Amino acid sequence: MDVLSVIFSQLLIGLYRGSIYWLIAAGLTLIFGVLRVVNFAQATLLVLGGYTAYAIYQATSNWVLALVMTPLLVGAIGLAIEVTLLKPIYKIDNTYQLLMTFAVVLILNDVTKVIWGKAPVSIPLPDMLKGSVKLSGFNISLYILIVILIGFLIFISVIYIINRTMWGLRVRAIWRKREIAEALGIKTTTLYSAVFFLGSLFSGLGGALMAMFSPMVPGLGDYLIVYAFIVTVIAGLGNLLGAYISSIIIGVLESVFTYYLPEIDLLLIYLIMAVVLLIKPQGIFGER
Amino acid sequence: MVDSNRRSTIKLLVAGGVGLVIGLAGGYALAPEKLREVVKETTVTVTAPSTQTSSSVSRRLSKDKIKIGVLGIRSGVWATYGTFIEQGARLAADEINESGGIMGSKIELVIRDEAADVIKQARELVDQEKVDFIVGVDSSGNAMKLGPLMPELNRILIVTHAATQRLTEELVFKQGIKHIFRVSVPTYQDGILAAWVAKDLPIKKWAGINPDYEYGRVSWEFFKNTLKALRPDVEFVSEQWNPSPGTTDFSKWIGAVMGTDAEGIFTSNWAGEALTFHKQALELGLYNKVKAVINPLGYSMDVAYGLGKDYPKAQYGTWVSGRYVWFYPPTPINKRFVDAFVNKWGKLPPYSAETTYTAIYLLKGAIENAVTLDFDQLVKTIENMVILSPAGARWIRPEDHQAVYEVPYGKVSSNTTNVGGAVPLLENIKVLPAYMYYRNPPDYGAPLLAQA
């Protein structure tokens, strides 16, 4: 088999995995940029999204409904978490907010265990997405293509909202200099809640998409968050363009390493992160 | 002077008397179990409650109750397997108790979660629960931890699932730990017999996607080495290792294999991970690209029920097996067992239910033959024992205490049967005599590799 087709098949799977990482990293980056909180629960919200989608599908057998409702529900749950658990402690040191999000991870893990049990659950892949598309001689799973496409659309929309709308301008203002933005009359509290809602919504969407392909198990988020952190560390915390590009890079590299160096594929990802941190501690796309 | 002398003499006498009493009591307590009544005849063991399992009814053991500790994984992603072990153990214990117990003594099961520190659980079973025997153990890692402890616990352990060949080859044969027996097939089934199946397929290029721990590594090694000896023309084009437990997304490994020109896939993933693997392999198009898939534990009942009629079928077959498959052999003993199991639990029996069921009947048979609970005599009795079990005749090989019996491989068929859910049937059943694929003591070298 020629090198080109190997790279092509690995590239697609890598793009798929990268797109899932991106849906976690997007929320992580947004929330860190605006709230200055490293949200440990970002991947746990994705898993919660998977379970929520599963529950909706169980009740209605309608995967489109699950795909639409889940992000909104998880967004609402995220909003509730922000308002009840984070808002009261914004005044004290950021470390406590980070600890609080870690508490959320533990709580959500156990809540999913109580509600859905320990056995893996998943949504059967809808027949509509089961097919494959022929692209220059290769059969590509339709599902994989759709996930890649949705990831890309989310990226475009977020960039558009942040850079081209009035609301985005306010977000950027806080992102840059919080005190000055507040002095200019921008309501930070509502904006914080809105950003947290949006970040949780992306995780929910990721979870609903993922549950159609790979099963959800309690604690899956603990493993995914590590990848999302690697992505954001390489990108530089708080950089959306960087987060998207580095999600894709990590996803693809992971696949390529698995093909060429299966014995040490996991190690290599950490090695890349270590090298980036040593050479450019603020991340490839980071400022400062 | 005289007075004190007399006093010390009395003291001495009293002390001696007390010592004697303690000694007697201790000696009595430590004395081997004895029978209350005398033996009349020897027995033939059949794992059926209705059939006459022992020809003498007047014999009794010194205990009214025989306690059996049952270890299985009861928490985490493999928790279903602990349930399977429990179901088999309960069925056997209930059948035996309803038909008079073991020589009049009832069986009492004490079930523990081996995932919650197997050593601690085993110690508690022996020290607090005072069990007479331990059966079960799902994980190879746990079996290797528990094995070396058995002489200290001074109990017989009958392993009914853990598959690493090291348990019997190293712990029993090389280190001489006589306390361990195994009634389930070891990795010979998963690696070596799988290669015999692969040999007859028109496939030259194989790839492996295996769980990254002892069981997965050993199975793949056995498969590769045996197949290479049987078919020198085959190539192994890719070796992938997924973390286990914990893999929910196989895409990168499936993708890596699809990037090669592999025509056949060998995967020793099992339980939920096998289920996920087959689904994702189908969805990513691996099943269209490769011509055959071999999954040694692919006919474990959780996987078979989980995939049902949608179990993916490769062009030259998806070949699967277990440590027992419910339809083989078609004997009255097996049929009765399957019926009883379905009756009690509503589904077809998973393999570890059968192995645990058999383990308990094996203990019954051994006690009835030895007519004692004495450790040395029981070990001697079980060595070389033959038991007619649901999975067929099992012979307990005396050198390494491994049960020798045969389990077939088969091709997943598009026909299903419905017993509490749809289960695909198997076709093109392949059975090989055990001597052709079991590794044998003393050297455990390559088993007979007769050229086909």
Interface residues (C-beta under 8 A of the other chain):
Chain A: M1 S5 V6 I7 S9 Q10 L12 I13 G14 Y16 R17 K118 A119 P120 S122 L125 K130 S132 N139 S141 Y143 I144 M210 F213 S214 P215 M216 V217 L220 Y223 E254 S255 T258 Y259 P262 E263 D265
Chain B: S75 G76 V77 A79 T80 S238 E239 Q240 W241 G246 T248 D249 F250 S251 K252 W253 I254 G255 A256 M258 G259 T260 D261 G272 T276 K279 Q280 E283 L284 G285 N288
